[in-house]
Amino acid sequence: MKKVLVLNGPNLNLLGLREPALYGHTTLPDVEALCRDAGQKLGVEIECFQSNSEGALIDRIHEAGRGYKDGTVLGCVFNPGAYTHTSVALHDAIKGVDGLPVIELHISNVHAREAFRHHSFISPAAAGIVVGFGVDGYVIALEGLVRRHARQAAAT
């Protein structure tokens, strides 16, 4: 069974506590369970990882890239949090793993928020973007990633 990495960046460990009017009351463990349930229905294994450290996120992207090359990893759903707007290093990590499909995800609609949140360093490196669907966006991103993989497999 192929694996999908669900990667969460800084402060997402505070889901359910931080700004619940904006992000809701769902916790990160709830999101991880939602992803695992969706993965089971989609026929993929879900590996979840959260870090407030940019370097740890980069290391996981590199690891997923190696898994993509060896055929064990299908792709990555990535909520980079505030690193979206600041991290050239994460952009470079995604580009550097050559081919790993990364779906950028945001729980809130970042384009309806502060102007500094309108720019993403991740988007140009991402295979797709899901924004503003709340935590349901994780399921949407997983479904899209699996469908994308199936289309590509059928074309080859």
N, C-alpha and C positions, 0 to 999 in steps of 0.2 A: 504494500500500500504506500503510495507516495505521501510525502509530508508537506504541509504548508506551515511556514513560520508566521505566527502572529506576534508582531513586535510592537511594543508600546514604549514611548519615550518618557521624558521627564514629567513628573507630577501626576501621571496617569494612575499611579498607585494611590492617589487621593480621590479617585472617582467615588462618588456617593457622598463625599464630605466637602470637597472644594466646589464652590459656586453651584449648588444643586439646582438653582433656578436656570442656569445655563446648561449644565451637563447632566442633570437628573440625579436620581438617588441610587442608580445601579452602581455597584462596586466593581472593581477590577476582577475579583474572583467570579462575580456574576457574569461579566463579559467573557471571561475565559471559558466558563461553563457553556455559555451561549455559542461560542465558537466551536467548542468540542462537539456539542450536539449537532450543529450545522455540518461540521466536518464528517461526522458519522453518517448523516443523511446523504452527503455528497461523495462518500467513499474515499475520503482522505484523512490522514492522521494530522492532528493539530498539535503543534508545539508552541506554547506561549512563553514569552519572555518580556519582562519590563525592566528598564533601568533608567536611572536619572543621570547616568554617565554616558557621554557621547562615545567614548572609546569602547565601552562594552557593547553599545549598539552597533558600532562599526565592526567589531569582532564577530558579532552574530550575523551580520550581512555577509561578511567574508566567508564564514562557515556555510551559510545557506548557498552561496555561490558555488562552493566546492560540491555541495550536495546536488545542486542543479546540474552541474557538469557530469556527475556520476550517475544521474538519473533517479536519485532518491528523493529529491526536493522538487516540488511542482512550482513553488513561488513563495512570495512573502506579502502579507498584508501589514502595512506599517503606518501607525499613528505616531509621527515624530514629535507631537506636542510642539512646544515653543522652538525646538530645533529646526522646525520647518522654515522659520523666518531668519535663521542665523547660520545654519551649518553647511558650508561649502564642503566640509569633510564628509558628511553623510551623502551629499550629492555625488562626490567623487567615489565613495565606497560603492554606491549602487552602480554607477557607470563602470567601475573597475571590475565588477564581477561578471561582466560581459554576458548578457543574456538573461540573467535572473529576472523574471517579471516581478516587479514590486508595484503593489497597488497602494497609493497614498490614501490615507483615511483621516477624516476629521469628524468628530462627533457633532460639533457646532458648524454653522455656516460661517467660516472664517471671513468670507467676503462681505458679510453683513456686520462685521465687528470693526474694531479699531483699524485704522489705515495701515499700521505696521504689520498687521496680520494678512494683508492682501497679497503679499509677495511670498512665494515659496521657492526655496532653493531645491526642494525635492521634486517638484512637479516636472521639470524638464527631463529628469532621469526616470520618472515613473512610467509604467505601462498604462496606468489608468488612475483616476482620482474619484473618490467617493466623499462627498462633503454634505454635512447638514442633516443627515437622517437619524441623528442620535446614535445609540448603540446598535440599532438595527443596521447601520452602515457596515458593521463588521460582517454580517451575514451577506449583505449585498456584495461586498468586496470579495468574500470567499466564493460566492456563486459566480461572479464575473470571472474570477481567476480560473476556476475549474472549467467554465464554458470556453474561455480563451484557450486553455490547454487542449480541450477536446477538439476545437476547430483546427488548431495547429496540427494535432496528431492525425486528424482525418485528411488534412491537406498533404501529408507526407507519405 
